Amino acid sequence: MLLLFYTFNFTKCFRTFLLPHLHIKYIYLDYLTVYYFPF
């Protein structure tokens, strides 16, 4: 469960640093996923 949480965070950071202009919407969805469904 905790590993899955870290995977979400890593994916979010990955998208934030490499593709911020293309994936802002998906980053926001990642935030919502982590916020509403904490593992």
ZAZA-976544 format. One record per atom (N, C-alpha, C): residue in one letter; chain; x negated, y, z; atom name; residue number from 1. Coordinates in steps of 0.02 Angstrom, whole numbers, plus 50000, padded with zeros to 5 digits. Atoms other than C-alpha are relative to their C-alpha. Example, Ala and Ser with C-alpha at 12.3 -4.5 7.8 and 13.67 -1.06 7.14 Angstrom:
BEGIN
{res->A; chain->A; c1->49955; c2->49941; c3->50000; atom->N; n->1}
{res->A; chain->A; c1->49385; c2->49775; c3->50390; atom->CA; n->1}
{res->A; chain->A; c1->49955; c2->50060; c3->50000; atom->C; n->1}
{res->S; chain->A; c1->50042; c2->49941; c3->49997; atom->N; n->2}
{res->S; chain->A; c1->49316; c2->49947; c3->50357; atom->CA; n->2}
{res->S; chain->A; c1->50039; c2->50055; c3->50037; atom->C; n->2}
***
This chain:
BEGIN
{res->M; chain->A; c1->49958; c2->49940; c3->50000; atom->N; n->1}
{res->M; chain->A; c1->50000; c2->50000; c3->50000; atom->CA; n->1}
{res->M; chain->A; c1->49956; c2->50063; c3->50000; atom->C; n->1}
{res->L; chain->A; c1->50044; c2->49942; c3->49995; atom->N; n->2}
{res->L; chain->A; c1->49864; c2->50122; c3->50049; atom->CA; n->2}
{res->L; chain->A; c1->49958; c2->50007; c3->49937; atom->C; n->2}
{res->L; chain->A; c1->50039; c2->49999; c3->50062; atom->N; n->3}
{res->L; chain->A; c1->49763; c2->50073; c3->49896; atom->CA; n->3}
{res->L; chain->A; c1->50040; c2->50031; c3->49944; atom->C; n->3}
{res->L; chain->A; c1->49956; c2->49972; c3->50051; atom->N; n->4}
{res->L; chain->A; c1->49911; c2->50117; c3->49787; atom->CA; n->4}
{res->L; chain->A; c1->50005; c2->50076; c3->50008; atom->C; n->4}
{res->F; chain->A; c1->49998; c2->49928; c3->49986; atom->N; n->5}
{res->F; chain->A; c1->49921; c2->50287; c3->49871; atom->CA; n->5}
{res->F; chain->A; c1->49937; c2->50034; c3->49974; atom->C; n->5}
{res->Y; chain->A; c1->50063; c2->49972; c3->50024; atom->N; n->6}
{res->Y; chain->A; c1->49737; c2->50319; c3->49833; atom->CA; n->6}
{res->Y; chain->A; c1->49997; c2->50000; c3->49924; atom->C; n->6}
{res->T; chain->A; c1->49998; c2->50003; c3->50073; atom->N; n->7}
{res->T; chain->A; c1->49765; c2->50265; c3->49654; atom->CA; n->7}
{res->T; chain->A; c1->50040; c2->50058; c3->49971; atom->C; n->7}
{res->F; chain->A; c1->49960; c2->49943; c3->50021; atom->N; n->8}
{res->F; chain->A; c1->49901; c2->50395; c3->49636; atom->CA; n->8}
{res->F; chain->A; c1->49961; c2->50065; c3->50005; atom->C; n->8}
{res->N; chain->A; c1->50040; c2->49939; c3->49990; atom->N; n->9}
{res->N; chain->A; c1->49786; c2->50529; c3->49706; atom->CA; n->9}
{res->N; chain->A; c1->49945; c2->50005; c3->49949; atom->C; n->9}
{res->F; chain->A; c1->50054; c2->50000; c3->50049; atom->N; n->10}
{res->F; chain->A; c1->49644; c2->50478; c3->49592; atom->CA; n->10}
{res->F; chain->A; c1->50026; c2->50018; c3->49931; atom->C; n->10}
{res->T; chain->A; c1->49970; c2->49985; c3->50066; atom->N; n->11}
{res->T; chain->A; c1->49757; c2->50483; c3->49439; atom->CA; n->11}
{res->T; chain->A; c1->50018; c2->50073; c3->49996; atom->C; n->11}
{res->K; chain->A; c1->49981; c2->49930; c3->49998; atom->N; n->12}
{res->K; chain->A; c1->49821; c2->50653; c3->49490; atom->CA; n->12}
{res->K; chain->A; c1->49939; c2->50045; c3->49992; atom->C; n->12}
{res->C; chain->A; c1->50062; c2->49960; c3->50006; atom->N; n->13}
{res->C; chain->A; c1->49645; c2->50723; c3->49511; atom->CA; n->13}
{res->C; chain->A; c1->49970; c2->49993; c3->49930; atom->C; n->13}
{res->F; chain->A; c1->50026; c2->50013; c3->50067; atom->N; n->14}
{res->F; chain->A; c1->49591; c2->50642; c3->49348; atom->CA; n->14}
{res->F; chain->A; c1->50035; c2->50044; c3->49949; atom->C; n->14}
{res->R; chain->A; c1->49961; c2->49960; c3->50047; atom->N; n->15}
{res->R; chain->A; c1->49731; c2->50727; c3->49253; atom->CA; n->15}
{res->R; chain->A; c1->49989; c2->50075; c3->50013; atom->C; n->15}
{res->T; chain->A; c1->50008; c2->49929; c3->49983; atom->N; n->16}
{res->T; chain->A; c1->49706; c2->50891; c3->49345; atom->CA; n->16}
{res->T; chain->A; c1->49935; c2->50028; c3->49972; atom->C; n->16}
{res->F; chain->A; c1->50065; c2->49974; c3->50022; atom->N; n->17}
{res->F; chain->A; c1->49523; c2->50906; c3->49300; atom->CA; n->17}
{res->F; chain->A; c1->49987; c2->49993; c3->49925; atom->C; n->17}
{res->L; chain->A; c1->50016; c2->50013; c3->50070; atom->N; n->18}
{res->L; chain->A; c1->49522; c2->50834; c3->49125; atom->CA; n->18}
{res->L; chain->A; c1->50052; c2->50026; c3->49951; atom->C; n->18}
{res->L; chain->A; c1->49948; c2->49981; c3->50048; atom->N; n->19}
{res->L; chain->A; c1->49690; c2->50875; c3->49048; atom->CA; n->19}
{res->L; chain->A; c1->50052; c2->50046; c3->50033; atom->C; n->19}
{res->P; chain->A; c1->49952; c2->49958; c3->49964; atom->N; n->20}
{res->P; chain->A; c1->49769; c2->51018; c3->49146; atom->CA; n->20}
{res->P; chain->A; c1->50052; c2->50032; c3->49954; atom->C; n->20}
{res->H; chain->A; c1->49956; c2->49964; c3->50044; atom->N; n->21}
{res->H; chain->A; c1->49845; c2->51105; c3->48996; atom->CA; n->21}
{res->H; chain->A; c1->50050; c2->49954; c3->49966; atom->C; n->21}
{res->L; chain->A; c1->49955; c2->50047; c3->50034; atom->N; n->22}
{res->L; chain->A; c1->49925; c2->50947; c3->48926; atom->CA; n->22}
{res->L; chain->A; c1->50046; c2->49963; c3->50049; atom->C; n->22}
{res->H; chain->A; c1->49965; c2->50045; c3->49955; atom->N; n->23}
{res->H; chain->A; c1->49985; c2->50859; c3->49083; atom->CA; n->23}
{res->H; chain->A; c1->50025; c2->50033; c3->50064; atom->C; n->23}
{res->I; chain->A; c1->49975; c2->49965; c3->49941; atom->N; n->24}
{res->I; chain->A; c1->50048; c2->50992; c3->49202; atom->CA; n->24}
{res->I; chain->A; c1->50066; c2->49968; c3->50024; atom->C; n->24}
{res->K; chain->A; c1->49935; c2->50030; c3->49982; atom->N; n->25}
{res->K; chain->A; c1->50221; c2->50914; c3->49195; atom->CA; n->25}
{res->K; chain->A; c1->49990; c2->49932; c3->50033; atom->C; n->25}
{res->Y; chain->A; c1->50012; c2->50066; c3->49971; atom->N; n->26}
{res->Y; chain->A; c1->50152; c2->50741; c3->49231; atom->CA; n->26}
{res->Y; chain->A; c1->49966; c2->50004; c3->50068; atom->C; n->26}
{res->I; chain->A; c1->50031; c2->49989; c3->49934; atom->N; n->27}
{res->I; chain->A; c1->50044; c2->50805; c3->49373; atom->CA; n->27}
{res->I; chain->A; c1->50054; c2->50017; c3->50051; atom->C; n->27}
{res->Y; chain->A; c1->49945; c2->49982; c3->49956; atom->N; n->28}
{res->Y; chain->A; c1->50200; c2->50883; c3->49448; atom->CA; n->28}
{res->Y; chain->A; c1->50041; c2->49938; c3->50019; atom->C; n->28}
{res->L; chain->A; c1->49963; c2->50062; c3->49986; atom->N; n->29}
{res->L; chain->A; c1->50289; c2->50716; c3->49433; atom->CA; n->29}
{res->L; chain->A; c1->49961; c2->49956; c3->50048; atom->C; n->29}
{res->D; chain->A; c1->50041; c2->50038; c3->49953; atom->N; n->30}
{res->D; chain->A; c1->50142; c2->50633; c3->49522; atom->CA; n->30}
{res->D; chain->A; c1->50007; c2->50028; c3->50070; atom->C; n->30}
{res->Y; chain->A; c1->49991; c2->49969; c3->49935; atom->N; n->31}
{res->Y; chain->A; c1->50159; c2->50758; c3->49663; atom->CA; n->31}
{res->Y; chain->A; c1->50067; c2->49979; c3->50031; atom->C; n->31}
{res->L; chain->A; c1->49934; c2->50020; c3->49975; atom->N; n->32}
{res->L; chain->A; c1->50344; c2->50718; c3->49677; atom->CA; n->32}
{res->L; chain->A; c1->50001; c2->49927; c3->50021; atom->C; n->32}
{res->T; chain->A; c1->50001; c2->50072; c3->49984; atom->N; n->33}
{res->T; chain->A; c1->50311; c2->50532; c3->49675; atom->CA; n->33}
{res->T; chain->A; c1->49965; c2->49988; c3->50067; atom->C; n->33}
{res->V; chain->A; c1->50037; c2->50009; c3->49937; atom->N; n->34}
{res->V; chain->A; c1->50183; c2->50544; c3->49815; atom->CA; n->34}
{res->V; chain->A; c1->50039; c2->50031; c3->50058; atom->C; n->34}
{res->Y; chain->A; c1->49965; c2->49965; c3->49946; atom->N; n->35}
{res->Y; chain->A; c1->50290; c2->50665; c3->49913; atom->CA; n->35}
{res->Y; chain->A; c1->50063; c2->49963; c3->50021; atom->C; n->35}
{res->Y; chain->A; c1->49937; c2->50032; c3->49984; atom->N; n->36}
{res->Y; chain->A; c1->50455; c2->50574; c3->49901; atom->CA; n->36}
{res->Y; chain->A; c1->49994; c2->49925; c3->50014; atom->C; n->36}
{res->F; chain->A; c1->50009; c2->50071; c3->49989; atom->N; n->37}
{res->F; chain->A; c1->50388; c2->50397; c3->49900; atom->CA; n->37}
{res->F; chain->A; c1->49930; c2->49985; c3->50027; atom->C; n->37}
{res->P; chain->A; c1->50067; c2->50012; c3->49971; atom->N; n->38}
{res->P; chain->A; c1->50237; c2->50393; c3->50016; atom->CA; n->38}
{res->P; chain->A; c1->49988; c2->49926; c3->50013; atom->C; n->38}
{res->F; chain->A; c1->50015; c2->50071; c3->49992; atom->N; n->39}
{res->F; chain->A; c1->50152; c2->50224; c3->50018; atom->CA; n->39}
{res->F; chain->A; c1->49962; c2->49987; c3->50065; atom->C; n->39}
***
